[in-house]
Amino acid sequence: MQQDFKLKIDSGAILWDGFGLQTLHSGVGRHAWDLLQALQRASCFPQIVPSVPRLDSQFLSQTLSGNSFWPVSKLKPWSLFLAGRWVKSYLQSSTGPCIIHGLSNYNIPAIRSSRLRKVLTVHDLIPILQPEVVSRALGYFLRYQMPRAVEAADAIICVSQWTEDAIQERYPHSRGKTVVIPNGWANQSPASPSLADEIPMLLTVSRMEAYKRLHLIPEILQCLPPNMRWTVVTDSRGYEFLRSFRDSRLILRTQVSDQVLQTLHQSAQVYVHPSLWEGFCLPAAASISSGVPVIYTSGSGIDEVVQGAGRQRHSNDTAVQWADGIQELLAVPDRYELCRQRYHSAPSWDNVAASTRALYAKLGER
């Protein structure tokens, strides 16, 4: 007979797989850090499995200590195997049950135990929906691993309704396991816009991926008035790509601190997001939280984030149409009020932590 699984969520028996937590300059890493802080405020203290060579320094105090069983590797399959070894060791060294939570779309270790429950957070299925945006090797692995992760999970957290719909359509056996818990929003109220006659400033925060469509930025900028300035916060590949256009109106930043990023959001007049797909889009939420409206490509999870605090563009719109949309949004007199209304209807990270903690508790009662 199986051992009764009764989890006290304040007992330290919650493990997070470390894959995706290598840096806060990624959607998964940012999500994990904001959620972790909110859970700790609610007296829930997950411990992180060091299944990758290096975690962001912010996570180190929550990371399990001990020697690795095998040489660590950046390869996703090896990291997943290593996570399973850590979980197995944890179970062998403890007598109670635990939860393992993978926050990076697919990372549920294969280990099985009557004392173990498994949670998966899925941000999006973009590499499945558009396999050409990833390498062939990664595409093969995800097509192999994703249905197995869905099958193994006891619960699947989706950060948007769009993500849940995509999972249930692609993997019908996920029905009954999924729950929508949107990302939280910053604990700040949108600041009133400055009345000073400032240079119109646009902002985009995005890494270099084919579906992010960074190539549209210099094309759109060429269609805008010469007094426009556009700051792009990106990764090293995006930096190298965009700087080749040599446009002095294009201001490139990389690896910025939270404080600098917040200042950039507050200094912008419009946030521009040409990406074809987003499971949620934390940068759009950050801009709206700063009173800055968003112009974006419709058709994915970002629709749920922006709602009335911005303007949609279609995937086949030209650079001229994007430029026209930006200028129309700049001319909207009540754009700050639209942001304020959207912000006050959005959940905080404390709300997200409460929902996540309730899910942990529910699994512990099964």
Beta strands, then each sheet from edge to edge (+ up, - down):
strand 1: 14-17
strand 2: 47-49
strand 3: 98-102
strand 4: 116-122
strand 5: 155-158
strand 6: 178-180
strand 7: 201-205
strand 8: 229-233
strand 9: 250-253
strand 10: 270-273
strand 11: 294-297
strand 12: 310-313
sheet 1: 2+ 1+ 3+ 4+ 5+ 6+
sheet 2: 9+ 8+ 7+ 10+ 11+ 12+
end
